Amino acid sequence: MKYTVSREKSEVTLSFDTAEAEWKDAENKAYAKEKGKYSVPGFRKGHAPKHVIEQYYGSGVFADGALDELIQSGWEKFLDDIEKKPDETLTPIGRPSANIESVKGGKVKFTLRFPVRPEVKLAEYRGIKIPKIEYNVSEKDVDDEIRRIAERGAKIEEKDGAAENGDIVNLDYKGTVEGVAFDGGTAEKYDLTLGSGSFIPGFEDQLVGIRAGEERAVKVTFPENYHADNLKGKEAVFECKANSVSRRVVPEPSDEWAKEVSEYDTLADYRASIEKRLKDGNARRERTEKENAVINAVVDKSEADIPDVMVDEYLDDMLRDLSMKLYYQGISAEDYFKFLGTTEEDYRKENREKAKRGALTRLCLEEIVKRENITATDEEAEKKYLDSQPEPEEGKEKRKPDERELSYLKNEIVMDKMLGMLVDCAVTE
């Protein structure tokens, strides 16, 4: 079967011109597949000769099947040719669409069109100008981090005195509007942190000064934008009883405290480790922002005719990432879309341009890797894997990565090398 090849942007067209013998062969194949569908008087179903079925049902009874056979044969021939002589510019990235141009006297002309990886008009990627990105760690940053750690380890202790802002009051309360209790207005042994702003405006302020065992009537007005329509703007009275008053006791950072919360014996050593951790975090942040700045600058000035199939594949990846994040939060993607009052189809439409940009970014990065001939060895991948594994039990060795893991790590290493090269070549403005 003969065909010619033409390409326009990211679409290839195969033009086929078949001979009569090929048409007859296709008809015979269609007959062999379809004859069981036809009943002809005097013959068992599926056993009537081809010419008898054609006389009974019409000469073109197997035409559609024959066309399908020709199209499939043409596509398989092209794929076989590509496998024998690989050509990246003609390698399909999606299924073809067929169009019958003409059928005359057993001669058929048809075309197959399919998407291929687009050519990238890659912008200059060396010497990209990016803004200066720098994050420093100050003494205050370290002090703030130590304070946050200490606050997370605060202990709750009951107190005898009056409640102050920041204290925790354990409450029984019952709310009424015009003397009638309402849904959600009653609770027992509820811990309320005064000053947290978690209750109706004015509620917590009126509990400042309350003591354990004391009862107090709290009068408030529900906001006009309150979520329950029957309570909007209404005045309410909450009869409250304080069961206990507690306070959060934040430990004072010291050598003893450092020993309790860390592997270090002194506060100075623990402080130094925190400073290093913050600096390492800032270095990663700087690196990521520089990489993004360079990538965006290159992609902004690069071009490619992105086929729909690549955009759809990127959207598939986005949805998989979203589903995975939701999974770890205990939410299904279906429930997530229902909660937002939208659908997966809406998500795809709303994010199509973002996916197109993502697909272009992938193409640009892959093209840079190709031009720079950046590679990774099995040895590099194996070392990266083993370095990431915890030390094994005594007498045991670390497990070596399998082929799938090696392939994934090699891709990571190649990407790291490429991004490192881009950042090193960038010029800070």
N, C-alpha and C positions, 0 to 999 in steps of 0.2 A: 504494500500500500504506500503510495507516494504522497508526500506532503511538503509544503513550504512553510518556513517560519518567518514571522515578522514580530517586531516588538515596538510598542509605544509606551513610554514611561514605565509603569510597573505592570503592564499587561502584555502577555504574549498571545499571538494568534497563530494557530496551526490551520493551514488550508489544505484540505484533502480532496483528491480527484481520483475516484475509484473506477476500475474497469468492470465490464459486464460479468466476467468470471467471478469477481469478488462479490458482486451483488447476488449472483446465483448461490454462491457458497453461504452468504449471509441468510438468504431465504431458506436454504436447507437447514441451517442451524436453528432458525426461528421455528420451522416446521417441527423439528425434533423436540423442541421445548414446549410447543403450544398445541400439538396435535391432540393431546388428551382432553382439551377443552371443547372439541367439536364432535357433534353427533351427526352421522350420515346414515340414512336408511340402507340396510344390507351389510353394514359393517359394525363390529364392536367398537365402542367408543375408544378413540385413540389408535385405532388400527386402519383407518381409511388412508389410502395413498394421498400424497400431496396434491396431485393433479385433480383427484376426485373432490377433495375438500375445496380446492380453488373453483371448480366448476359449480359446486353447490353453494358456496358462500361468497364467491366473487374472486377475481384474479388478484386483487390487492389484499387478500385476507391476512397475509403474512408480511405485508409491507412495513408496518410499524415495528414489528419484531426484528425484521431484517435491518432497518435503520438503526435500531438500538445495538444490534450486533456489530454493524460497521463502526459506529461511534466508539463502542467499547474496544474493538480491535484496534482502531486508530490510536486511542489513548494508551493502550497497553504497548503498542509498538513504539510510541514516543518515549514512554517511561523506560522501555528496554534499551532504546538508543541512548538515553541520558545516563543510564547505569553503565553502559559500555564506555561512553565517552562523556564523563561528567563536565557540566558547564553551569557554573553558579548563576550566570545571567539568565538561564532558561529553567532552572530548577523550580518546580511548582511549590507554592506555599498554600494552595487551596485547590478545591475541586474545580474542574472546568465547566463552562456552560457551552452547550452545543447549539448550532444553528444550521438548518438544512438550507443550502443555497438553491439547489436544483436537483430534480430526479428526471432523467430523460433516457428512455430506452435502455434501462439497466445501468446507466452511468450516473453516479451520484457525486455531487459536490457539497461538502459541508465544512464548517469551521468549528474549532474548539478554542475557546478563550479562557485563560486562567491567570491568576495573579502570581507574580514573582517578586523576589526581594528587590526593592527599588534601589536605583543608583542614588548615592548621597552626594550632594554638592556640599562638601565639608568645608567649613570656614577655617581660617588659620587658627590653630590651637596652641601654638607655641608663642610665648610672650604676651599672653592675655593680661590686660590690665584689670586688677581687682583692688577694692578698697582695703586699707590696712585693717586687719582683724586681730585683735589682741585682748586677752582677758587676764588680768592680774589678780593675785590673791593678797588681800590686805590683812593686817592684824585683826581688824574688825570682822572680816569674813570668818576667820578662824574662831574668834570669840563667839560670833553668832551661831556657828555650827556646834560649838561646845554647849552653848545655852540650849539649843534645840534638842541635843542628845540628852542633856540633863532633864529637860522638861518632859521628854518622853518617858523618863524613868521616875517621874514624880510619884510619891506615895499619897494615898488618901487617908487623912486622919480626922476623926471627929473632933469638934471644938465645942467648948462650953459657951462661948460668947455669942454676940449678935452676928448675923450673917452680913458679909460684905460682898461687894462685886468681886467675882472670881471664885467665891465659895460655892459649894454644892449643897443645895437644900433638898432633902428627901421629903416629898409632898404627897398628901392626900388632898384632892380638890374635887369640887363639884360646881359646875357652872350652870347658871340659869339666865334666861332672858324673859323678863316680865314674870318671874317666878316659876317658869317652866324649864325643866332640864332639856338639853339638846344633845344630839349625837356627837360623840367625840369630846364632850365637855367634862367627862368624869374620869378620874384615874386614881390609883392607889400606889404608894411607894414609888413615885416618879422622881428620878434624880434630875434636878434642874440647876444648871450652872448660871448663877446670876451674872448679867452683863453679856450673855452669849447672844442675845437677840433672837432666840429660838421661839419665843412666845409672842403673843400680841403686844404691840407697843404699849408700854406703861405697866404691863403685868409684873415684869421682873423688878422694876424700880420700886414698886410698892412692897416688895418682900425684903428689901434691904433693911437690916435691923431685926428681923424676926429671929426668935430663939427656938431651940428644940422644945417641943410640947406646946408651943404657942399657936393659937388660932387667929386668923386674920381674914377679913373680907376684902377682896381685891375687886375694884370696879374699873372696867375698861370699856372702850367702844371699838367694835370691830371695824376695820378699814372698809372703805367703799369698794375697794378692789378685792375683797376677801373671796376665797374660792367657793365658799358655800353661799348661794344666793339668799337663803333664808336668814343669814346672819349679817349680811352687808349693812354697815352703818348702824347696827343695833347695839344698845348698851347692855352689858352683861355684868353679872356679879359672880365671882368665884369664891366660895367658902373654902379656905385653905387651912390645912393643919401641917405644921412642920414636924416631921417625925425625928429628923436629925439635921444637924448642920455640920458639914465637913469642909476641909480645905485641902488643896493640893500642896504638898510640901516638896519643893524642888531641891534636890541635894546640891550642896555646894561643891563645885569641882575641886578636887584635891588629889593627892597621891593615892589615898585609900580608895577614893571614888574611881580613879583611873584603873586601879587593880580590879575593881568589881565589874566594870563595864568593858574592859579591853584586855588585851594580852600584855599590856605594858605595866611596868612597876611604878612609873612616875607620871605625873601630869605633864611634865615637859616632854617626855618621850611620846606620850599619847597625842599631845598637841602637835608635835612634829609630824606624826603619821597622818593626822587630819589635814595639815597643811599640804603634805605631799599628795594626798588623795584629791584635794580640791584643785591642786595644780595639774595633776594628771587629767582630771575631768575637764579643766579648762583647755588643756592641750588637745584633747579629743574634740571638744567643741570648736576650737579654732580650726582644726584640720577639716572637720566636716563642713564648716561654713566656707572655708576656702575652696574645698572641692566643689561645693554647690555653686559658688560664685563663678568658678572657671567653666564648669559644665554649662550653666545657664548662658554664659557669654558665648560659648561655642554654638550651642543649639539655637540661640536667637538669630545667628547669622548663617545657619546651615539650612539646606532645603532637601526635601525628598517627597516624592509623590507616594504617600502612604496608602496602600490598599486597605479596603474595609476589613479584610480578614485579619490584618495585623492589629487594627484598632480593636476589633472584637476580642482577639486573643489577649490584648492588654487589659481590656475590661474584665475578662475572665479572671486574670491574675488579681486585679483590684478587688473583685468580689471574693476570691479565695482568701485574700489577706484580711478583708473585713470580717468574713465568716469565722476565721481563726481567732481574731481579737475578741469577737463576740462570744465565741465558744468558751474562752478562758474567763469570761465574765458571767458565764452561765446563761447566755441568751442565744436563741437561734436567730438566724438571719430573717426567717419568715416573721417571727414575733417583732423583731426590730423594725422591719418595714411597716408592719401593722401599727406599731406604736407611733410611728412618724406619719401615718396616714398616706403612705406611698407604696411603690412596688419596685421589684427588681428592674422592670422595664423602664420605669421613671429614672431609677438610678443610672441605668445605662445611657439614657438620653442626656441627663444632666451632666454626666462625666465624660461624654464622648470627646470633647475638645481636650480635656485633661489627658485622656487615654491616647489621643493622637499625638500630643506633645510627648508623652511617655514613650511611645513607640519610636518617635523621631530621636529621642535621647538615646535609646538603646542602639539604634542604627549608627548614630554618630560615634558612640563609645566603641562599638564593635569595629567600625571603620578605622578609628585611631589605633586600636590594637593590631589590626591587620597591617596598616601602613608602617607601624613601628616594629612589627614582627615581635611582639611581646609574648613570651611563652612562660610556662611553668613546668618543672620536672616532677616526676613521681617522688624523687627524693625530697624536694621542697615541700610537697604536699604531705608526705609521710611525717616529716619533721614538725610541720604545723599541727598535724593531728596529735602526735605523741606529746608535744609541748602543752597541749590543751587538756590532756588527761591527768587525773589525779594519780599520785604515786600508788602503785599496787601494793598489796600485802606482801610481806616478806616471803621471798622464794618464788614469787610470781612475776611475770613480765607483762608489760602493757600490751593490750590487744592492738594489732596492726589494722589499719583501715582497709575496707574492701574496695573493689573497683568503683562502686557508685560513690562512696565517700571520697576517694581519691579524685574522681572527676569533679565533684562539687568543690573540693578544696583548691584544685588547680585553677578553676574558674575564679575563685575568690582571690587567689594570689595574683593572677593576671590582672584582675580589676584593680587590686591594690597597687601593683606596679605602674599601671597606666595612670591612675589618679595621682600617684606620687610624682610621676613625671610631669603631669600637667601643672601641679601646684609648684614644683621646683622651677618650672619654666615661666611661671606667672610673674608679672611685674606689679609690685605694690605701689599704688598711687599715693 
